[in-house]
Every structure is written in structure tokens, then in C-alpha cells.
Amino acid sequence: MILHTKKEAAEQLGCSVVTVDKLRRQGKLPCHKVGALVKFTPEDIDAFLQRAAVPAETEA
């Protein structure tokens, strides 16, 4: 199983580590605790991105 650090997750999401922490605390981005470390799976990051997707508007 591949686990990413907060920094790696932030890079994949295109945001800051602070934002990753905020999303984690809000329960929007699942994580795995390994001792005192917080890690993220690629699947959890991808699922978050899918849920956050906004459909494109069609032209009238």
C-alpha cells in the first residue's frame, strides 16, 4: 500500500499543507494514522478530487 505524506498530498491536490490539514479535520479528506504521522492513500486523494469536481456549464 502506498501512503503519501501531507506534503505529497498537497502537491497532488495543488494546495497547501495547511489546506490538507483543514480538509482532514473537516472529514472531507480521509487519512490513515501511522503512529503520530498522518498519511493519505492515492485512492483517498482521487476520491476527494472526484467529489470536488464541478460539472462544466453548457452554453445555451
HTML snippet that shows the backbone in 3Dmol.js (N, CA, C, O; Angstrom):
<script src="https://3Dmol.org/build/3Dmol-min.js"></script>
<div id="view" style="width:600px;height:400px;position:relative"></div>
<script>
const pdb = `
ATOM      1  N   MET A   1       0.847  -1.179   0.000  1.00  0.00           N
ATOM      2  CA  MET A   1       0.000   0.000   0.000  1.00  0.00           C
ATOM      3  C   MET A   1       0.889   1.237   0.000  1.00  0.00           C
ATOM      4  O   MET A   1       1.814   1.367   0.802  1.00  0.00           O
ATOM      5  N   ILE A   2       0.583   2.128  -0.912  1.00  0.00           N
ATOM      6  CA  ILE A   2       1.331   3.381  -0.994  1.00  0.00           C
ATOM      7  C   ILE A   2       0.644   4.408  -0.104  1.00  0.00           C
ATOM      8  O   ILE A   2      -0.575   4.573  -0.163  1.00  0.00           O
ATOM      9  N   LEU A   3       1.421   5.092   0.714  1.00  0.00           N
ATOM     10  CA  LEU A   3       0.897   6.156   1.568  1.00  0.00           C
ATOM     11  C   LEU A   3       1.681   7.428   1.311  1.00  0.00           C
ATOM     12  O   LEU A   3       2.911   7.421   1.269  1.00  0.00           O
ATOM     13  N   HIS A   4       0.949   8.521   1.139  1.00  0.00           N
ATOM     14  CA  HIS A   4       1.573   9.816   0.875  1.00  0.00           C
ATOM     15  C   HIS A   4       1.587  10.676   2.130  1.00  0.00           C
ATOM     16  O   HIS A   4       0.704  10.567   2.980  1.00  0.00           O
ATOM     17  N   THR A   5       2.590  11.526   2.235  1.00  0.00           N
ATOM     18  CA  THR A   5       2.677  12.482   3.337  1.00  0.00           C
ATOM     19  C   THR A   5       1.716  13.641   3.055  1.00  0.00           C
ATOM     20  O   THR A   5       1.145  13.740   1.969  1.00  0.00           O
ATOM     21  N   LYS A   6       1.551  14.513   4.050  1.00  0.00           N
ATOM     22  CA  LYS A   6       0.730  15.711   3.861  1.00  0.00           C
ATOM     23  C   LYS A   6       1.281  16.555   2.720  1.00  0.00           C
ATOM     24  O   LYS A   6       0.520  17.080   1.907  1.00  0.00           O
ATOM     25  N   LYS A   7       2.593  16.684   2.659  1.00  0.00           N
ATOM     26  CA  LYS A   7       3.212  17.498   1.612  1.00  0.00           C
ATOM     27  C   LYS A   7       2.934  16.909   0.239  1.00  0.00           C
ATOM     28  O   LYS A   7       2.602  17.643  -0.692  1.00  0.00           O
ATOM     29  N   GLU A   8       3.065  15.590   0.101  1.00  0.00           N
ATOM     30  CA  GLU A   8       2.800  14.943  -1.179  1.00  0.00           C
ATOM     31  C   GLU A   8       1.330  15.067  -1.567  1.00  0.00           C
ATOM     32  O   GLU A   8       1.007  15.293  -2.733  1.00  0.00           O
ATOM     33  N   ALA A   9       0.442  14.920  -0.586  1.00  0.00           N
ATOM     34  CA  ALA A   9      -0.994  15.076  -0.859  1.00  0.00           C
ATOM     35  C   ALA A   9      -1.288  16.506  -1.314  1.00  0.00           C
ATOM     36  O   ALA A   9      -2.056  16.717  -2.252  1.00  0.00           O
ATOM     37  N   ALA A  10      -0.675  17.486  -0.648  1.00  0.00           N
ATOM     38  CA  ALA A  10      -0.871  18.885  -1.019  1.00  0.00           C
ATOM     39  C   ALA A  10      -0.403  19.137  -2.452  1.00  0.00           C
ATOM     40  O   ALA A  10      -1.064  19.853  -3.204  1.00  0.00           O
ATOM     41  N   GLU A  11       0.719  18.558  -2.826  1.00  0.00           N
ATOM     42  CA  GLU A  11       1.230  18.735  -4.184  1.00  0.00           C
ATOM     43  C   GLU A  11       0.255  18.147  -5.204  1.00  0.00           C
ATOM     44  O   GLU A  11       0.006  18.749  -6.248  1.00  0.00           O
ATOM     45  N   GLN A  12      -0.295  16.968  -4.900  1.00  0.00           N
ATOM     46  CA  GLN A  12      -1.245  16.337  -5.828  1.00  0.00           C
ATOM     47  C   GLN A  12      -2.541  17.134  -5.930  1.00  0.00           C
ATOM     48  O   GLN A  12      -3.148  17.204  -6.998  1.00  0.00           O
ATOM     49  N   LEU A  13      -2.960  17.728  -4.828  1.00  0.00           N
ATOM     50  CA  LEU A  13      -4.202  18.492  -4.816  1.00  0.00           C
ATOM     51  C   LEU A  13      -4.011  19.927  -5.294  1.00  0.00           C
ATOM     52  O   LEU A  13      -4.988  20.614  -5.594  1.00  0.00           O
ATOM     53  N   GLY A  14      -2.766  20.385  -5.369  1.00  0.00           N
ATOM     54  CA  GLY A  14      -2.494  21.756  -5.786  1.00  0.00           C
ATOM     55  C   GLY A  14      -2.873  22.768  -4.728  1.00  0.00           C
ATOM     56  O   GLY A  14      -3.356  23.857  -5.038  1.00  0.00           O
ATOM     57  N   CYS A  15      -2.650  22.399  -3.469  1.00  0.00           N
ATOM     58  CA  CYS A  15      -2.977  23.293  -2.361  1.00  0.00           C
ATOM     59  C   CYS A  15      -1.851  23.252  -1.334  1.00  0.00           C
ATOM     60  O   CYS A  15      -0.829  22.600  -1.550  1.00  0.00           O
ATOM     61  N   SER A  16      -2.040  23.942  -0.226  1.00  0.00           N
ATOM     62  CA  SER A  16      -1.019  23.974   0.819  1.00  0.00           C
ATOM     63  C   SER A  16      -1.238  22.840   1.816  1.00  0.00           C
ATOM     64  O   SER A  16      -2.306  22.230   1.860  1.00  0.00           O
ATOM     65  N   VAL A  17      -0.213  22.572   2.610  1.00  0.00           N
ATOM     66  CA  VAL A  17      -0.300  21.570   3.671  1.00  0.00           C
ATOM     67  C   VAL A  17      -1.353  21.996   4.693  1.00  0.00           C
ATOM     68  O   VAL A  17      -2.051  21.153   5.257  1.00  0.00           O
ATOM     69  N   VAL A  18      -1.468  23.298   4.931  1.00  0.00           N
ATOM     70  CA  VAL A  18      -2.479  23.820   5.862  1.00  0.00           C
ATOM     71  C   VAL A  18      -3.882  23.458   5.364  1.00  0.00           C
ATOM     72  O   VAL A  18      -4.743  23.072   6.154  1.00  0.00           O
ATOM     73  N   THR A  19      -4.108  23.582   4.067  1.00  0.00           N
ATOM     74  CA  THR A  19      -5.413  23.227   3.494  1.00  0.00           C
ATOM     75  C   THR A  19      -5.671  21.734   3.622  1.00  0.00           C
ATOM     76  O   THR A  19      -6.792  21.327   3.927  1.00  0.00           O
ATOM     77  N   VAL A  20      -4.660  20.919   3.397  1.00  0.00           N
ATOM     78  CA  VAL A  20      -4.800  19.463   3.570  1.00  0.00           C
ATOM     79  C   VAL A  20      -5.213  19.161   5.009  1.00  0.00           C
ATOM     80  O   VAL A  20      -6.110  18.348   5.232  1.00  0.00           O
ATOM     81  N   ASP A  21      -4.577  19.801   5.985  1.00  0.00           N
ATOM     82  CA  ASP A  21      -4.931  19.606   7.391  1.00  0.00           C
ATOM     83  C   ASP A  21      -6.378  20.017   7.653  1.00  0.00           C
ATOM     84  O   ASP A  21      -7.104  19.333   8.375  1.00  0.00           O
ATOM     85  N   LYS A  22      -6.793  21.144   7.059  1.00  0.00           N
ATOM     86  CA  LYS A  22      -8.162  21.627   7.250  1.00  0.00           C
ATOM     87  C   LYS A  22      -9.165  20.621   6.675  1.00  0.00           C
ATOM     88  O   LYS A  22     -10.164  20.299   7.318  1.00  0.00           O
ATOM     89  N   LEU A  23      -8.896  20.129   5.468  1.00  0.00           N
ATOM     90  CA  LEU A  23      -9.782  19.153   4.833  1.00  0.00           C
ATOM     91  C   LEU A  23      -9.851  17.863   5.652  1.00  0.00           C
ATOM     92  O   LEU A  23     -10.913  17.253   5.772  1.00  0.00           O
ATOM     93  N   ARG A  24      -8.729  17.462   6.203  1.00  0.00           N
ATOM     94  CA  ARG A  24      -8.676  16.257   7.036  1.00  0.00           C
ATOM     95  C   ARG A  24      -9.507  16.437   8.299  1.00  0.00           C
ATOM     96  O   ARG A  24     -10.292  15.559   8.659  1.00  0.00           O
ATOM     97  N   ARG A  25      -9.336  17.575   8.977  1.00  0.00           N
ATOM     98  CA  ARG A  25     -10.081  17.838  10.218  1.00  0.00           C
ATOM     99  C   ARG A  25     -11.584  17.944   9.968  1.00  0.00           C
ATOM    100  O   ARG A  25     -12.385  17.584  10.830  1.00  0.00           O
ATOM    101  N   GLN A  26     -11.968  18.437   8.794  1.00  0.00           N
ATOM    102  CA  GLN A  26     -13.381  18.573   8.435  1.00  0.00           C
ATOM    103  C   GLN A  26     -13.986  17.237   7.996  1.00  0.00           C
ATOM    104  O   GLN A  26     -15.195  17.139   7.785  1.00  0.00           O
ATOM    105  N   GLY A  27     -13.147  16.215   7.860  1.00  0.00           N
ATOM    106  CA  GLY A  27     -13.625  14.908   7.437  1.00  0.00           C
ATOM    107  C   GLY A  27     -13.840  14.780   5.946  1.00  0.00           C
ATOM    108  O   GLY A  27     -14.443  13.812   5.483  1.00  0.00           O
ATOM    109  N   LYS A  28     -13.353  15.748   5.191  1.00  0.00           N
ATOM    110  CA  LYS A  28     -13.529  15.733   3.738  1.00  0.00           C
ATOM    111  C   LYS A  28     -12.455  14.923   3.025  1.00  0.00           C
ATOM    112  O   LYS A  28     -12.678  14.430   1.919  1.00  0.00           O
ATOM    113  N   LEU A  29     -11.291  14.782   3.653  1.00  0.00           N
ATOM    114  CA  LEU A  29     -10.171  14.031   3.077  1.00  0.00           C
ATOM    115  C   LEU A  29      -9.755  12.948   4.067  1.00  0.00           C
ATOM    116  O   LEU A  29      -9.108  13.239   5.073  1.00  0.00           O
ATOM    117  N   PRO A  30     -10.126  11.696   3.784  1.00  0.00           N
ATOM    118  CA  PRO A  30      -9.773  10.613   4.706  1.00  0.00           C
ATOM    119  C   PRO A  30      -8.260  10.459   4.838  1.00  0.00           C
ATOM    120  O   PRO A  30      -7.509  10.754   3.909  1.00  0.00           O
ATOM    121  N   CYS A  31      -7.830   9.995   6.000  1.00  0.00           N
ATOM    122  CA  CYS A  31      -6.406   9.777   6.235  1.00  0.00           C
ATOM    123  C   CYS A  31      -6.194   8.511   7.048  1.00  0.00           C
ATOM    124  O   CYS A  31      -7.141   7.907   7.552  1.00  0.00           O
ATOM    125  N   HIS A  32      -4.939   8.127   7.162  1.00  0.00           N
ATOM    126  CA  HIS A  32      -4.535   6.965   7.954  1.00  0.00           C
ATOM    127  C   HIS A  32      -3.464   7.432   8.916  1.00  0.00           C
ATOM    128  O   HIS A  32      -2.501   8.088   8.517  1.00  0.00           O
ATOM    129  N   LYS A  33      -3.630   7.096  10.179  1.00  0.00           N
ATOM    130  CA  LYS A  33      -2.633   7.455  11.186  1.00  0.00           C
ATOM    131  C   LYS A  33      -1.645   6.296  11.309  1.00  0.00           C
ATOM    132  O   LYS A  33      -2.038   5.145  11.498  1.00  0.00           O
ATOM    133  N   VAL A  34      -0.364   6.619  11.199  1.00  0.00           N
ATOM    134  CA  VAL A  34       0.711   5.649  11.391  1.00  0.00           C
ATOM    135  C   VAL A  34       1.546   6.209  12.532  1.00  0.00           C
ATOM    136  O   VAL A  34       2.427   7.044  12.327  1.00  0.00           O
ATOM    137  N   GLY A  35       1.256   5.738  13.733  1.00  0.00           N
ATOM    138  CA  GLY A  35       1.867   6.348  14.906  1.00  0.00           C
ATOM    139  C   GLY A  35       1.361   7.776  15.002  1.00  0.00           C
ATOM    140  O   GLY A  35       0.154   8.015  15.039  1.00  0.00           O
ATOM    141  N   ALA A  36       2.284   8.720  15.041  1.00  0.00           N
ATOM    142  CA  ALA A  36       1.909  10.136  15.093  1.00  0.00           C
ATOM    143  C   ALA A  36       1.807  10.749  13.697  1.00  0.00           C
ATOM    144  O   ALA A  36       1.431  11.914  13.564  1.00  0.00           O
ATOM    145  N   LEU A  37       2.132   9.991  12.666  1.00  0.00           N
ATOM    146  CA  LEU A  37       2.129  10.510  11.306  1.00  0.00           C
ATOM    147  C   LEU A  37       0.754  10.381  10.663  1.00  0.00           C
ATOM    148  O   LEU A  37       0.023   9.425  10.924  1.00  0.00           O
ATOM    149  N   VAL A  38       0.417  11.330   9.839  1.00  0.00           N
ATOM    150  CA  VAL A  38      -0.825  11.307   9.064  1.00  0.00           C
ATOM    151  C   VAL A  38      -0.446  11.018   7.621  1.00  0.00           C
ATOM    152  O   VAL A  38       0.395  11.705   7.041  1.00  0.00           O
ATOM    153  N   LYS A  39      -1.079   9.986   7.039  1.00  0.00           N
ATOM    154  CA  LYS A  39      -0.770   9.579   5.665  1.00  0.00           C
ATOM    155  C   LYS A  39      -2.055   9.479   4.858  1.00  0.00           C
ATOM    156  O   LYS A  39      -3.144   9.333   5.415  1.00  0.00           O
ATOM    157  N   PHE A  40      -1.915   9.559   3.541  1.00  0.00           N
ATOM    158  CA  PHE A  40      -3.048   9.534   2.625  1.00  0.00           C
ATOM    159  C   PHE A  40      -2.783   8.529   1.516  1.00  0.00           C
ATOM    160  O   PHE A  40      -1.666   8.443   1.007  1.00  0.00           O
ATOM    161  N   THR A  41      -3.810   7.766   1.139  1.00  0.00           N
ATOM    162  CA  THR A  41      -3.657   6.833   0.020  1.00  0.00           C
ATOM    163  C   THR A  41      -3.977   7.562  -1.283  1.00  0.00           C
ATOM    164  O   THR A  41      -4.736   8.532  -1.279  1.00  0.00           O
ATOM    165  N   PRO A  42      -3.410   7.109  -2.385  1.00  0.00           N
ATOM    166  CA  PRO A  42      -3.752   7.713  -3.677  1.00  0.00           C
ATOM    167  C   PRO A  42      -5.253   7.606  -3.968  1.00  0.00           C
ATOM    168  O   PRO A  42      -5.834   8.508  -4.571  1.00  0.00           O
ATOM    169  N   GLU A  43      -5.877   6.507  -3.543  1.00  0.00           N
ATOM    170  CA  GLU A  43      -7.307   6.313  -3.763  1.00  0.00           C
ATOM    171  C   GLU A  43      -8.135   7.358  -3.001  1.00  0.00           C
ATOM    172  O   GLU A  43      -9.121   7.876  -3.524  1.00  0.00           O
ATOM    173  N   ASP A  44      -7.727   7.661  -1.768  1.00  0.00           N
ATOM    174  CA  ASP A  44      -8.441   8.678  -0.991  1.00  0.00           C
ATOM    175  C   ASP A  44      -8.311  10.057  -1.634  1.00  0.00           C
ATOM    176  O   ASP A  44      -9.272  10.827  -1.661  1.00  0.00           O
ATOM    177  N   ILE A  45      -7.133  10.363  -2.147  1.00  0.00           N
ATOM    178  CA  ILE A  45      -6.914  11.653  -2.815  1.00  0.00           C
ATOM    179  C   ILE A  45      -7.750  11.730  -4.089  1.00  0.00           C
ATOM    180  O   ILE A  45      -8.398  12.743  -4.351  1.00  0.00           O
ATOM    181  N   ASP A  46      -7.732  10.649  -4.887  1.00  0.00           N
ATOM    182  CA  ASP A  46      -8.518  10.618  -6.127  1.00  0.00           C
ATOM    183  C   ASP A  46     -10.014  10.733  -5.843  1.00  0.00           C
ATOM    184  O   ASP A  46     -10.727  11.445  -6.551  1.00  0.00           O
ATOM    185  N   ALA A  47     -10.493  10.036  -4.808  1.00  0.00           N
ATOM    186  CA  ALA A  47     -11.915  10.092  -4.453  1.00  0.00           C
ATOM    187  C   ALA A  47     -12.303  11.510  -4.037  1.00  0.00           C
ATOM    188  O   ALA A  47     -13.380  11.987  -4.395  1.00  0.00           O
ATOM    189  N   PHE A  48     -11.439  12.181  -3.287  1.00  0.00           N
ATOM    190  CA  PHE A  48     -11.715  13.567  -2.891  1.00  0.00           C
ATOM    191  C   PHE A  48     -11.835  14.451  -4.125  1.00  0.00           C
ATOM    192  O   PHE A  48     -12.748  15.272  -4.218  1.00  0.00           O
ATOM    193  N   LEU A  49     -10.916  14.286  -5.073  1.00  0.00           N
ATOM    194  CA  LEU A  49     -10.953  15.093  -6.291  1.00  0.00           C
ATOM    195  C   LEU A  49     -12.231  14.835  -7.087  1.00  0.00           C
ATOM    196  O   LEU A  49     -12.802  15.768  -7.652  1.00  0.00           O
ATOM    197  N   GLN A  50     -12.685  13.585  -7.140  1.00  0.00           N
ATOM    198  CA  GLN A  50     -13.923  13.259  -7.853  1.00  0.00           C
ATOM    199  C   GLN A  50     -15.124  13.925  -7.187  1.00  0.00           C
ATOM    200  O   GLN A  50     -15.995  14.465  -7.869  1.00  0.00           O
ATOM    201  N   ARG A  51     -15.170  13.885  -5.860  1.00  0.00           N
ATOM    202  CA  ARG A  51     -16.281  14.507  -5.126  1.00  0.00           C
ATOM    203  C   ARG A  51     -16.266  16.025  -5.273  1.00  0.00           C
ATOM    204  O   ARG A  51     -17.320  16.660  -5.246  1.00  0.00           O
ATOM    205  N   ALA A  52     -15.080  16.611  -5.429  1.00  0.00           N
ATOM    206  CA  ALA A  52     -14.944  18.068  -5.503  1.00  0.00           C
ATOM    207  C   ALA A  52     -15.133  18.596  -6.926  1.00  0.00           C
ATOM    208  O   ALA A  52     -15.181  19.807  -7.137  1.00  0.00           O
ATOM    209  N   ALA A  53     -15.241  17.694  -7.896  1.00  0.00           N
ATOM    210  CA  ALA A  53     -15.365  18.126  -9.292  1.00  0.00           C
ATOM    211  C   ALA A  53     -16.660  18.904  -9.498  1.00  0.00           C
ATOM    212  O   ALA A  53     -17.710  18.555  -8.959  1.00  0.00           O
ATOM    213  N   VAL A  54     -16.557  19.958 -10.285  1.00  0.00           N
ATOM    214  CA  VAL A  54     -17.709  20.783 -10.633  1.00  0.00           C
ATOM    215  C   VAL A  54     -17.989  20.566 -12.111  1.00  0.00           C
ATOM    216  O   VAL A  54     -17.095  20.736 -12.940  1.00  0.00           O
ATOM    217  N   PRO A  55     -19.224  20.190 -12.455  1.00  0.00           N
ATOM    218  CA  PRO A  55     -19.526  19.957 -13.863  1.00  0.00           C
ATOM    219  C   PRO A  55     -19.399  21.236 -14.688  1.00  0.00           C
ATOM    220  O   PRO A  55     -19.691  22.335 -14.216  1.00  0.00           O
ATOM    221  N   ALA A  56     -18.960  21.063 -15.917  1.00  0.00           N
ATOM    222  CA  ALA A  56     -18.818  22.212 -16.811  1.00  0.00           C
ATOM    223  C   ALA A  56     -20.199  22.716 -17.211  1.00  0.00           C
ATOM    224  O   ALA A  56     -21.133  21.935 -17.388  1.00  0.00           O
ATOM    225  N   GLU A  57     -20.310  24.022 -17.349  1.00  0.00           N
ATOM    226  CA  GLU A  57     -21.569  24.622 -17.782  1.00  0.00           C
ATOM    227  C   GLU A  57     -21.676  24.494 -19.294  1.00  0.00           C
ATOM    228  O   GLU A  57     -20.691  24.642 -20.017  1.00  0.00           O
ATOM    229  N   THR A  58     -22.877  24.218 -19.752  1.00  0.00           N
ATOM    230  CA  THR A  58     -23.085  24.141 -21.199  1.00  0.00           C
ATOM    231  C   THR A  58     -23.569  25.499 -21.685  1.00  0.00           C
ATOM    232  O   THR A  58     -24.250  26.233 -20.968  1.00  0.00           O
ATOM    233  N   GLU A  59     -23.204  25.811 -22.912  1.00  0.00           N
ATOM    234  CA  GLU A  59     -23.630  27.082 -23.492  1.00  0.00           C
ATOM    235  C   GLU A  59     -25.045  26.968 -24.015  1.00  0.00           C
ATOM    236  O   GLU A  59     -25.421  25.937 -24.573  1.00  0.00           O
ATOM    237  N   ALA A  60     -25.821  27.995 -23.846  1.00  0.00           N
ATOM    238  CA  ALA A  60     -27.222  27.982 -24.312  1.00  0.00           C
ATOM    239  C   ALA A  60     -27.314  28.451 -25.728  1.00  0.00           C
ATOM    240  O   ALA A  60     -28.408  28.507 -26.289  1.00  0.00           O
TER     241      ALA A  60
END
`;
const viewer = $3Dmol.createViewer("view");
viewer.addModel(pdb, "pdb");
viewer.setStyle({}, {cartoon: {color: "spectrum"}});
viewer.zoomTo();
viewer.render();
</script>
